[in-house]
Protein backbone atom coordinates (compact mmCIF):
# COMPACT_ATOMS: atom_id res chain seq x y z
CA UNK A 1 0.00 0.00 0.00
CA UNK A 2 1.45 3.30 -1.14
CA UNK A 3 0.40 6.74 -0.07
CA UNK A 4 0.02 7.83 -3.65
CA UNK A 5 -0.12 6.25 -7.06
CA UNK A 6 0.57 7.64 -10.48
CA UNK A 7 -1.54 7.42 -13.55
CA UNK A 8 -0.92 4.25 -15.43
CA UNK A 9 0.11 2.20 -12.49
CA UNK A 10 -1.87 -0.92 -11.57
CA UNK A 11 -3.24 -1.94 -8.19
CA UNK A 12 -5.05 -4.97 -6.76
CA UNK A 13 -7.84 -4.80 -4.16
CA UNK A 14 -8.34 -8.05 -2.23
CA UNK A 15 -11.51 -8.74 -0.25
CA UNK A 16 -11.23 -11.55 2.35
CA UNK A 17 -14.54 -12.81 3.89
CA UNK A 18 -14.31 -14.52 7.32
CA UNK A 19 -16.04 -17.73 6.09
CA UNK A 20 -15.33 -18.18 2.42
CA UNK A 21 -17.59 -21.21 2.13
CA UNK A 22 -20.68 -19.14 2.81
CA UNK A 23 -19.86 -16.50 0.19
CA UNK A 24 -22.12 -16.30 -2.82
CA UNK A 25 -20.40 -13.31 -4.38
CA UNK A 26 -18.41 -10.20 -3.39
CA UNK A 27 -19.41 -6.59 -3.92
CA UNK A 28 -16.91 -3.73 -4.28
CA UNK A 29 -17.71 -0.16 -3.31
CA UNK A 30 -16.09 3.14 -4.20
CA UNK A 31 -16.92 6.09 -2.05
CA UNK A 32 -19.87 4.05 -0.68
CA UNK A 33 -21.28 3.14 -4.08
CA UNK A 34 -21.33 -0.35 -5.45
CA UNK A 35 -19.45 -0.55 -8.72
CA UNK A 36 -18.53 -4.19 -9.06
CA UNK A 37 -19.95 -7.63 -8.23
CA UNK A 38 -17.54 -10.48 -8.65
CA UNK A 39 -16.98 -14.01 -7.58
CA UNK A 40 -13.28 -13.21 -7.31
CA UNK A 41 -11.77 -12.13 -4.11
CA UNK A 42 -9.26 -9.99 -6.02
CA UNK A 43 -10.13 -6.87 -7.95
CA UNK A 44 -7.43 -5.48 -10.23
CA UNK A 45 -7.19 -1.95 -11.66
CA UNK A 46 -4.67 -2.32 -14.46
CA UNK A 47 -4.23 1.36 -15.30
CA UNK A 48 -4.94 3.97 -12.73
CA UNK A 49 -6.06 7.42 -13.57
CA UNK A 50 -6.99 10.40 -11.53
CA UNK A 51 -10.66 9.48 -12.01
CA UNK A 52 -10.16 6.25 -10.12
CA UNK A 53 -8.91 7.78 -6.97
CA UNK A 54 -11.19 7.46 -3.90
CA UNK A 55 -12.11 5.26 -0.94
CA UNK A 56 -12.59 1.61 -1.73
CA UNK A 57 -14.37 -1.03 0.36
CA UNK A 58 -16.01 -4.44 -0.09
CA UNK A 59 -18.74 -6.74 1.24
CA UNK A 60 -19.98 -10.28 0.52
CA UNK A 61 -23.36 -12.03 0.08
CA UNK A 62 -24.15 -15.30 1.90
CA UNK A 63 -27.22 -17.68 2.12
CA UNK A 64 -28.83 -17.88 5.48
CA UNK A 65 -32.27 -19.01 6.44
CA UNK A 66 -33.22 -19.35 2.80
CA UNK A 67 -32.24 -15.89 1.80
CA UNK A 68 -29.12 -13.92 0.65
CA UNK A 69 -27.82 -11.60 3.27
CA UNK A 70 -25.19 -8.79 2.61
CA UNK A 71 -22.49 -8.54 5.14
CA UNK A 72 -21.23 -5.36 6.58
CA UNK A 73 -18.75 -3.43 4.34
CA UNK A 74 -15.10 -3.66 5.04
CA UNK A 75 -12.84 -0.90 6.20
CA UNK A 76 -12.28 1.51 3.33
CA UNK A 77 -8.96 1.94 1.63
CA UNK A 78 -8.05 5.34 0.25
CA UNK A 79 -6.31 5.40 -3.11
CA UNK A 80 -4.70 8.65 -4.24
CA UNK A 81 -3.77 8.96 -7.90
CA UNK A 82 -1.68 11.74 -9.39
CA UNK A 83 -0.52 12.34 -12.92
CA UNK A 84 3.03 11.44 -13.68
CA UNK A 85 5.22 14.60 -13.98
CA UNK A 86 5.94 15.55 -17.55
CA UNK A 87 9.01 13.83 -18.92
CA UNK A 88 12.20 15.86 -19.21
CA UNK A 89 13.79 16.45 -22.59
CA UNK A 90 17.28 15.22 -23.45
CA UNK A 91 19.14 16.95 -26.29
CA UNK A 92 22.38 15.71 -27.87
CA UNK A 93 24.84 18.21 -29.39
CA UNK A 94 25.98 17.84 -32.12
CA UNK A 95 23.35 15.58 -33.50
CA UNK A 96 24.97 13.22 -35.98
CA UNK A 97 24.23 9.72 -37.27
CA UNK A 98 27.46 8.51 -35.62
CA UNK A 99 30.50 9.91 -33.94
CA UNK A 100 34.23 9.51 -34.45
CA UNK A 101 36.47 8.57 -31.57
CA UNK A 102 38.14 11.66 -30.20
CA UNK A 103 35.20 14.00 -30.83
CA UNK A 104 33.23 15.78 -28.08
CA UNK A 105 29.51 15.43 -27.44
CA UNK A 106 27.15 17.04 -24.93
CA UNK A 107 23.86 15.90 -23.32
CA UNK A 108 21.43 18.45 -21.93
CA UNK A 109 18.51 17.38 -19.70
CA UNK A 110 15.83 20.07 -19.29
CA UNK A 111 12.84 19.88 -16.93
CA UNK A 112 9.34 21.14 -17.80
CA UNK A 113 8.61 24.77 -17.16
CA UNK A 114 8.22 25.87 -13.56
CA UNK A 115 9.67 22.60 -12.33
CA UNK A 116 12.58 22.23 -9.98
CA UNK A 117 13.87 18.83 -9.07
CA UNK A 118 15.95 17.87 -6.14
CA UNK A 119 17.81 15.29 -8.22
CA UNK A 120 18.45 14.90 -11.94
CA UNK A 121 20.08 11.68 -13.09
CA UNK A 122 21.65 10.34 -16.31
CA UNK A 123 21.45 6.69 -17.29
CA UNK A 124 23.33 4.71 -19.89
CA UNK A 125 21.66 1.43 -20.74
CA UNK A 126 19.53 1.91 -17.57
CA UNK A 127 22.64 2.22 -15.42
CA UNK A 128 23.09 5.45 -13.54
CA UNK A 129 26.22 7.30 -14.68
CA UNK A 130 25.75 10.81 -13.28
CA UNK A 131 23.60 12.57 -10.66
CA UNK A 132 23.21 16.23 -9.79
CA UNK A 133 24.06 17.39 -6.29
CA UNK A 134 21.79 20.44 -5.99
CA UNK A 135 18.22 21.27 -7.10
CA UNK A 136 18.25 22.27 -10.76
CA UNK A 137 15.96 22.97 -13.66
CA UNK A 138 18.51 21.67 -16.22
CA UNK A 139 21.60 19.55 -16.09
CA UNK A 140 24.38 19.11 -18.72
CA UNK A 141 26.60 16.10 -19.25
CA UNK A 142 29.71 16.68 -21.44
CA UNK A 143 31.72 13.80 -22.88
CA UNK A 144 35.07 14.81 -24.36
CA UNK A 145 37.26 12.55 -26.42
CA UNK A 146 34.58 9.92 -26.90
CA UNK A 147 35.53 6.35 -27.68
CA UNK A 148 33.78 3.21 -28.87
CA UNK A 149 32.93 2.45 -25.22
CA UNK A 150 30.56 5.44 -25.18
CA UNK A 151 28.20 3.74 -27.63
CA UNK A 152 24.79 3.10 -26.02
CA UNK A 153 21.30 4.37 -25.03
CA UNK A 154 21.10 7.44 -22.80
CA UNK A 155 18.20 8.83 -20.73
CA UNK A 156 17.73 11.34 -17.97
CA UNK A 157 15.13 11.61 -15.20
CA UNK A 158 14.13 13.76 -12.28
CA UNK A 159 12.23 13.05 -9.05
CA UNK A 160 9.35 14.85 -7.22
CA UNK A 161 8.03 13.95 -3.71
CA UNK A 162 4.25 13.34 -3.09
CA UNK A 163 3.09 12.38 0.40
CA UNK A 164 6.40 10.86 1.16
CA UNK A 165 6.70 8.99 -2.14
CA UNK A 166 9.22 10.05 -4.79
CA UNK A 167 7.66 10.15 -8.21
CA UNK A 168 10.15 9.76 -11.10
CA UNK A 169 9.81 11.09 -14.63
CA UNK A 170 12.25 9.81 -17.26
CA UNK A 171 13.01 11.12 -20.71
CA UNK A 172 12.82 9.20 -23.91
CA UNK A 173 16.03 7.34 -24.72
CA UNK A 174 18.60 8.68 -27.17
CA UNK A 175 21.20 6.39 -28.71
CA UNK A 176 24.68 7.20 -30.00
CA UNK A 177 27.22 5.19 -31.98
CA UNK A 178 30.95 5.86 -31.78
CA UNK A 179 33.35 4.53 -34.43
CA UNK A 180 37.11 4.54 -34.74
CA UNK A 181 38.48 7.31 -37.00
CA UNK A 182 39.58 6.53 -40.57
CA UNK A 183 43.17 5.42 -40.93
CA UNK A 184 45.75 8.16 -41.34
CA UNK A 185 46.90 8.64 -44.96
CA UNK A 186 50.53 8.72 -46.06
CA UNK A 187 51.94 11.54 -48.20
CA UNK A 188 54.83 10.47 -50.43
CA UNK A 189 57.34 12.78 -52.12
CA UNK A 190 59.09 11.68 -55.30
CA UNK A 191 61.98 12.03 -55.50
CA UNK A 192 62.34 11.93 -51.74
CA UNK A 193 65.12 14.48 -51.19
CA UNK A 194 65.87 16.96 -48.43
CA UNK A 195 66.75 19.76 -50.83
CA UNK A 196 65.72 20.71 -54.35
CA UNK A 197 67.03 23.15 -56.94
CA UNK A 198 64.93 25.69 -58.80
CA UNK A 199 63.69 24.17 -62.06
CA UNK A 200 63.48 20.58 -60.82
CA UNK A 201 60.18 18.67 -60.60
CA UNK A 202 58.52 16.73 -57.76
CA UNK A 203 55.33 14.70 -57.31
CA UNK A 204 53.26 14.60 -54.11
CA UNK A 205 50.99 11.52 -53.75
CA UNK A 206 48.46 10.97 -50.95
CA UNK A 207 47.73 7.30 -50.17
CA UNK A 208 44.41 7.14 -48.29
CA UNK A 209 41.12 5.32 -48.85
CA UNK A 210 39.76 4.04 -52.15
CA UNK A 211 36.88 6.10 -53.57
CA UNK A 212 37.51 8.85 -51.01
CA UNK A 213 38.05 12.51 -51.81
CA UNK A 214 41.63 13.55 -51.08
CA UNK A 215 42.96 16.97 -50.13
CA UNK A 216 46.55 18.24 -50.12
CA UNK A 217 47.46 21.08 -47.80
CA UNK A 218 50.40 23.51 -47.76
CA UNK A 219 51.30 25.17 -44.45
CA UNK A 220 47.88 24.15 -43.09
CA UNK A 221 45.89 25.71 -45.95
CA UNK A 222 44.04 23.74 -48.63
CA UNK A 223 46.13 23.55 -51.79
CA UNK A 224 44.04 21.32 -54.06
CA UNK A 225 41.38 18.57 -54.04
CA UNK A 226 43.28 15.63 -55.46
CA UNK A 227 45.37 12.72 -54.30
CA UNK A 228 48.38 13.68 -56.45
CA UNK A 229 50.12 16.96 -57.16
CA UNK A 230 52.82 17.43 -59.82
CA UNK A 231 55.13 20.45 -59.60
CA UNK A 232 57.02 20.41 -62.92
CA UNK A 233 59.13 23.53 -62.34
CA UNK A 234 60.04 24.20 -58.72
CA UNK A 235 60.41 27.79 -57.54
CA UNK A 236 61.37 29.34 -54.23
CA UNK A 237 57.67 29.98 -53.57
CA UNK A 238 57.13 26.19 -53.31
CA UNK A 239 59.07 26.05 -50.03
CA UNK A 240 56.77 24.84 -47.24
CA UNK A 241 55.24 21.99 -45.22
CA UNK A 242 52.80 19.69 -47.01
CA UNK A 243 50.17 17.31 -45.56
CA UNK A 244 47.15 15.44 -46.90
CA UNK A 245 43.83 13.93 -45.74
CA UNK A 246 40.81 12.21 -47.29
CA UNK A 247 37.05 12.51 -46.80
CA UNK A 248 34.64 9.53 -46.64
CA UNK A 249 30.84 9.53 -47.12
CA UNK A 250 29.61 7.22 -44.32
CA UNK A 251 25.94 6.93 -43.32
CA UNK A 252 25.20 10.35 -44.70
CA UNK A 253 28.08 12.00 -42.88
CA UNK A 254 31.25 13.43 -44.44
CA UNK A 255 34.10 12.11 -42.31
CA UNK A 256 37.61 13.53 -42.71
CA UNK A 257 40.63 11.52 -41.72
CA UNK A 258 43.42 12.92 -39.63
CA UNK A 259 46.24 14.74 -41.43
CA UNK A 260 49.24 12.81 -42.67
CA UNK A 261 52.74 13.38 -41.39
CA UNK A 262 54.37 16.55 -42.69
CA UNK A 263 56.52 16.47 -45.83
CA UNK A 264 58.92 19.40 -46.21
CA UNK A 265 59.96 20.82 -49.59
CA UNK A 266 63.07 23.02 -49.45
CA UNK A 267 64.06 24.75 -52.71
CA UNK A 268 67.29 26.72 -53.34
CA UNK A 269 68.67 28.66 -56.29
CA UNK A 270 71.12 26.78 -58.54
CA UNK A 271 74.75 26.96 -57.51
CA UNK A 272 76.55 29.82 -59.30
CA UNK A 273 78.47 28.96 -62.45
CA UNK A 274 82.26 28.79 -62.19
CA UNK A 275 84.69 30.73 -64.38
CA UNK A 276 86.90 28.69 -66.71
CA UNK A 277 90.30 30.14 -67.66
CA UNK A 278 93.72 28.95 -68.75
CA UNK A 279 95.91 28.31 -65.76
CA UNK A 280 99.09 28.97 -67.77
CA UNK A 281 100.50 29.19 -71.30
CA UNK A 282 99.89 26.41 -73.82
CA UNK A 283 103.16 24.53 -74.07
CA UNK A 284 104.48 22.06 -76.61
CA UNK A 285 105.62 18.78 -75.13
CA UNK A 286 107.18 15.73 -76.64
CA UNK A 287 103.94 13.85 -77.31
CA UNK A 288 101.62 16.76 -77.97
CA UNK A 289 100.39 19.84 -76.17
CA UNK A 290 100.05 20.58 -72.45
CA UNK A 291 97.10 22.68 -71.27
CA UNK A 292 96.25 23.79 -67.72
CA UNK A 293 92.59 24.60 -67.01
CA UNK A 294 91.47 26.60 -63.99
CA UNK A 295 87.80 26.23 -62.96
CA UNK A 296 87.20 28.92 -60.32
CA UNK A 297 84.11 28.71 -58.07
CA UNK A 298 82.98 30.84 -55.09
CA UNK A 299 84.21 29.76 -51.65
CA UNK A 300 87.25 27.87 -52.86
CA UNK A 301 87.76 26.31 -49.43
CA UNK A 302 84.71 24.05 -49.83
CA UNK A 303 85.22 20.47 -50.92
CA UNK A 304 83.93 20.01 -54.46
CA UNK A 305 84.24 17.72 -57.44
CA UNK A 306 84.91 19.42 -60.79
CA UNK A 307 83.75 18.17 -64.17
CA UNK A 308 85.26 19.23 -67.47
CA UNK A 309 83.66 18.74 -70.87
CA UNK A 310 85.62 19.13 -74.11
CA UNK A 311 84.56 19.28 -77.75
CA UNK A 312 87.09 18.78 -80.56
CA UNK A 313 86.90 19.83 -84.20
CA UNK A 314 85.25 16.48 -84.95
CA UNK A 315 82.57 17.28 -82.29
CA UNK A 316 83.74 14.44 -80.09
CA UNK A 317 82.62 15.09 -76.50
CA UNK A 318 84.84 13.95 -73.64
CA UNK A 319 83.99 14.07 -69.93
CA UNK A 320 86.76 14.52 -67.39
CA UNK A 321 86.55 14.52 -63.58
CA UNK A 322 88.92 16.18 -61.12
CA UNK A 323 88.94 16.96 -57.40
CA UNK A 324 90.85 20.21 -57.85
CA UNK A 325 89.96 23.51 -59.49
CA UNK A 326 93.21 23.31 -61.51
CA UNK A 327 93.42 20.52 -64.06
CA UNK A 328 96.45 19.73 -66.23
CA UNK A 329 96.12 17.55 -69.29
CA UNK A 330 98.09 16.62 -72.41
CA UNK A 331 96.42 16.69 -75.82
CA UNK A 332 97.29 15.19 -79.13
CA UNK A 333 98.18 17.70 -81.86
CA UNK A 334 94.87 19.21 -83.06
CA UNK A 335 93.86 22.58 -84.48
CA UNK A 336 91.44 23.71 -81.77
CA UNK A 337 89.38 22.51 -78.82
CA UNK A 338 86.76 24.02 -76.49
CA UNK A 339 86.08 23.36 -72.80
CA UNK A 340 83.38 24.04 -70.25
CA UNK A 341 83.34 23.07 -66.58
CA UNK A 342 80.98 22.67 -63.66
CA UNK A 343 81.36 21.58 -60.05
CA UNK A 344 79.45 19.37 -57.65
CA UNK A 345 78.82 20.19 -53.99
CA UNK A 346 77.13 18.20 -51.21
CA UNK A 347 74.23 19.91 -49.42
CA UNK A 348 72.01 18.11 -46.87
CA UNK A 349 73.24 14.73 -48.00
CA UNK A 350 72.63 15.45 -51.68
CA UNK A 351 75.23 16.17 -54.38
CA UNK A 352 74.14 19.19 -56.44
CA UNK A 353 75.66 20.27 -59.75
CA UNK A 354 76.30 23.94 -60.48
CA UNK A 355 75.47 25.82 -63.62
CA UNK A 356 78.02 25.36 -66.41
CA UNK A 357 80.78 27.87 -67.02
CA UNK A 358 81.25 29.86 -70.19
CA UNK A 359 82.87 28.06 -73.14
CA UNK A 360 86.65 28.41 -73.30
CA UNK A 361 87.83 28.16 -76.93
CA UNK A 362 91.52 27.20 -77.32
CA UNK A 363 93.35 27.58 -80.64
CA UNK A 364 96.09 24.96 -80.91
CA UNK A 365 97.69 25.77 -84.31
CA UNK A 366 101.52 25.70 -84.59
CA UNK A 367 101.76 29.48 -85.00
CA UNK A 368 99.99 30.06 -81.70
CA UNK A 369 102.12 27.67 -79.64
CA UNK A 370 105.40 28.60 -78.00
CA UNK A 371 108.14 26.41 -76.68
CA UNK A 372 109.63 27.01 -73.22
CA UNK A 373 112.76 28.87 -74.54
CA UNK A 374 110.58 31.21 -76.58
CA UNK A 375 108.40 31.92 -73.57
CA UNK A 376 111.51 32.70 -71.47
CA UNK A 377 112.82 35.10 -74.15
CA UNK A 378 109.53 36.97 -74.29
CA UNK A 379 109.47 37.32 -70.53
CA UNK A 380 113.05 38.66 -70.52
CA UNK A 381 112.32 41.24 -73.24
CA UNK A 382 109.28 42.50 -71.44
CA UNK A 383 111.27 42.81 -68.19
CA UNK A 384 114.06 44.79 -69.93
CA UNK A 385 111.57 47.17 -71.52
CA UNK A 386 109.98 47.76 -68.15
CA UNK A 387 113.33 48.60 -66.52
CA UNK A 388 114.21 51.09 -69.30
CA UNK A 389 110.85 52.79 -68.94
CA UNK A 390 111.35 53.22 -65.18
CA UNK A 391 114.86 54.66 -65.62
CA UNK A 392 113.63 57.22 -68.16
CA UNK A 393 110.83 58.23 -65.87
CA UNK A 394 113.21 58.84 -62.94
CA UNK A 395 115.56 60.90 -65.17
CA UNK A 396 112.79 63.19 -66.41
CA UNK A 397 111.52 63.70 -62.89
CA UNK A 398 115.01 64.61 -61.62
CA UNK A 399 115.57 67.10 -64.46
CA UNK A 400 112.31 68.86 -63.80
CA UNK A 401 113.24 69.14 -60.12
CA UNK A 402 116.59 70.84 -60.91
CA UNK A 403 114.99 73.37 -63.24
CA UNK A 404 112.70 74.52 -60.49
CA UNK A 405 115.58 75.60 -58.21
CA UNK A 406 117.83 78.67 -58.45
CA UNK A 407 121.38 78.30 -59.69
CA UNK A 408 124.41 80.52 -60.33
CA UNK A 409 127.72 79.91 -61.91
CA UNK A 410 131.05 81.70 -62.58
CA UNK A 411 132.91 81.81 -65.76
CA UNK A 412 136.55 82.54 -65.72
CA UNK A 413 138.28 83.85 -68.82
CA UNK A 414 141.91 83.49 -69.31
CA UNK A 415 144.05 86.41 -70.36
CA UNK A 416 144.39 87.26 -74.09
CA UNK A 417 141.51 85.03 -75.05
CA UNK A 418 140.09 86.16 -78.36
CA UNK A 419 136.34 86.77 -78.63
CA UNK A 420 134.16 84.40 -80.52
CA UNK A 421 132.03 87.14 -82.00
CA UNK A 422 133.88 89.36 -84.47
CA UNK A 423 131.40 92.19 -84.43
CA UNK A 424 131.28 94.31 -81.34
CA UNK A 425 127.91 94.72 -79.69
CA UNK A 426 126.37 97.42 -77.63
CA UNK A 427 126.62 96.87 -73.95
CA UNK A 428 123.40 96.11 -72.11
CA UNK A 429 124.71 96.78 -68.62
CA UNK A 430 127.85 98.00 -66.83
CA UNK A 431 130.71 95.62 -66.22
CA UNK A 432 132.33 94.83 -62.89
CA UNK A 433 135.99 93.98 -62.93
CA UNK A 434 137.46 91.58 -60.48
CA UNK A 435 140.95 93.12 -60.31
CA UNK A 436 142.32 96.63 -60.66
CA UNK A 437 140.27 99.68 -61.23
CA UNK A 438 136.69 99.23 -62.40
CA UNK A 439 135.27 101.68 -64.88
CA UNK A 440 131.87 102.26 -66.27
CA UNK A 441 132.07 102.57 -70.03
CA UNK A 442 129.90 105.11 -71.71
CA UNK A 443 129.12 104.47 -75.36
CA UNK A 444 130.57 106.90 -77.85
CA UNK A 445 128.55 106.55 -80.90
CA UNK A 446 128.48 103.53 -83.02
CA UNK A 447 131.22 100.97 -83.35
CA UNK A 448 133.65 99.75 -80.80
CA UNK A 449 133.85 101.24 -77.37
CA UNK A 450 137.24 101.86 -75.87
CA UNK A 451 138.36 102.36 -72.34
CA UNK A 452 141.69 102.46 -70.58
CA UNK A 453 142.39 99.83 -67.97
CA UNK A 454 145.50 99.94 -65.84
CA UNK A 455 145.84 96.43 -64.53
CA UNK A 456 143.12 93.99 -65.45
CA UNK A 457 144.81 90.71 -65.95
CA UNK A 458 141.58 88.63 -66.03
CA UNK A 459 137.89 89.13 -65.91
CA UNK A 460 135.40 87.32 -63.70
CA UNK A 461 131.82 87.34 -64.92
CA UNK A 462 128.98 86.93 -62.43
CA UNK A 463 125.64 85.93 -63.97
CA UNK A 464 122.32 85.35 -62.28
CA UNK A 465 119.03 84.32 -63.68
CA UNK A 466 116.79 87.33 -64.01
CA UNK A 467 113.52 85.78 -62.91
CA UNK A 468 112.65 82.70 -60.94
CA UNK A 469 109.04 82.32 -61.92
CA UNK A 470 109.50 81.81 -65.64
CA UNK A 471 110.68 78.27 -65.40
CA UNK A 472 109.90 77.15 -68.91
CA UNK A 473 111.35 80.25 -70.71
CA UNK A 474 114.93 80.41 -72.04
CA UNK A 475 117.57 81.73 -69.64
CA UNK A 476 118.57 85.42 -70.05
CA UNK A 477 122.18 86.20 -69.14
CA UNK A 478 123.68 89.64 -68.30
CA UNK A 479 126.10 91.29 -70.70
CA UNK A 480 129.81 91.14 -70.07
CA UNK A 481 132.92 92.44 -71.87
CA UNK A 482 136.49 91.31 -72.17
CA UNK A 483 139.79 93.21 -72.57
CA UNK A 484 142.65 92.69 -74.96
CA UNK A 485 145.66 94.33 -73.28
CA UNK A 486 148.86 95.45 -74.85
CA UNK A 487 151.71 97.62 -73.77
CA UNK A 488 150.32 100.68 -75.42
CA UNK A 489 146.57 100.40 -74.85
CA UNK A 490 143.74 98.10 -74.01
CA UNK A 491 140.53 97.51 -75.89
CA UNK A 492 137.23 96.61 -74.24
CA UNK A 493 134.52 94.75 -76.10
CA UNK A 494 131.02 93.71 -75.05
CA UNK A 495 129.30 90.51 -75.94
CA UNK A 496 125.73 89.45 -75.18
CA UNK A 497 124.46 85.85 -74.79
FENKA-V697970 format. One record per pair of residues at least 4 apart in sequence whose ideal C-beta (glycine too) atoms are under 6 Angstrom apart, sorted by the first residue. I is the first residue (numbers start at 0). J is the second residue. If there is no record, write none. Layout:
BEGIN
i: (I I)
j: (J J)
END
This chain:
BEGIN
i: (1 2 2 2 3 3 3 3 3 4 4 4 5 5 5 6 6 6 6 7 8 9 10 11 11 12 12 13 14 14 14 16 16 21 22 22 23 23 24 24 24 25 25 25 26 26 26 27 27 27 28 28 28 29 29 29 30 30 47 47 49 51 52 52 52 54 54 55 56 56 56 57 58 58 58 59 60 60 61 62 63 81 84 84 85 86 86 87 87 87 87 87 88 89 89 89 89 90 91 91 92 95 96 96 96 97 97 97 98 98 98 99 100 100 100 100 101 102 103 104 104 105 106 107 108 108 108 109 110 110 110 110 115 115 116 117 118 119 119 119 119 120 120 120 121 121 121 121 122 122 123 123 123 124 124 129 131 131 145 145 147 149 150 150 152 152 153 154 154 154 155 156 156 157 158 158 159 160 161 181 181 183 184 184 184 184 184 184 184 185 185 186 186 186 186 187 188 189 192 193 194 194 194 194 195 195 195 196 197 197 199 200 201 202 203 203 204 205 205 205 207 207 207 208 211 211 212 213 213 214 214 214 215 215 215 215 216 216 216 217 217 217 218 218 230 233 233 235 237 237 238 238 240 240 241 242 242 242 243 244 244 244 245 246 246 247 249 269 270 271 272 272 273 273 273 273 273 273 274 275 275 275 275 276 278 278 278 279 280 281 281 282 283 283 284 287 287 287 287 288 288 289 290 291 292 293 294 294 294 296 303 303 304 304 305 305 306 306 307 307 307 308 308 309 309 309 310 310 311 311 312 312 321 333 334 335 335 336 337 337 338 339 339 339 340 341 341 341 342 343 343 344 345 346 362 369 369 402 407 410 412 412 412 414 414 418 420 423 423 424 424 426 426 427 427 428 428 429 430 431 432 432 433 434 434 435 435 435 436 438 440 440 442 449 450 452 452 455 458 460 462 462 464 465 476 478 478 480 480 480 482 482 483 484)
j: (164 162 163 164 79 81 161 162 164 8 47 80 81 83 166 47 48 82 83 46 47 45 44 41 43 42 55 41 25 40 57 22 59 61 59 61 60 67 36 38 60 37 57 59 33 36 58 35 42 57 33 56 72 34 53 55 53 54 51 80 80 80 78 79 80 75 77 76 72 73 75 73 69 70 72 70 67 69 68 67 68 161 159 168 111 168 170 108 110 155 157 170 109 108 155 170 173 107 106 173 105 252 250 251 252 176 178 250 102 145 177 180 146 177 179 180 144 145 143 142 145 141 140 139 119 138 155 137 114 116 136 157 134 136 157 134 158 131 135 138 157 127 130 156 128 129 140 155 127 154 128 151 153 151 152 140 135 138 149 177 177 177 176 177 172 174 173 169 170 172 170 167 169 168 165 167 166 165 166 247 256 257 205 206 207 243 245 256 259 206 259 205 243 259 262 204 262 202 349 347 265 346 347 349 199 233 266 269 233 268 233 231 230 229 228 241 227 213 226 243 211 213 245 245 245 247 246 226 245 221 224 244 222 223 228 243 221 222 242 222 239 241 239 240 237 237 266 266 264 266 265 266 261 263 262 258 259 261 259 255 256 258 256 253 255 254 254 354 353 297 354 356 294 295 296 340 342 356 295 294 340 356 359 293 291 293 325 291 374 290 368 289 368 370 289 329 330 331 332 330 363 329 328 327 326 325 305 324 340 342 342 344 322 343 321 342 320 341 319 338 340 318 339 317 336 338 316 337 315 336 334 335 326 363 364 362 363 361 358 360 359 355 356 358 356 352 353 355 353 350 352 351 350 351 367 373 374 470 463 460 416 458 481 456 457 492 494 447 492 493 495 478 493 478 495 477 478 439 480 437 437 455 459 455 456 453 454 455 453 450 448 450 448 490 491 482 489 482 481 479 476 477 474 475 496 493 495 491 492 493 489 491 490 489)
END
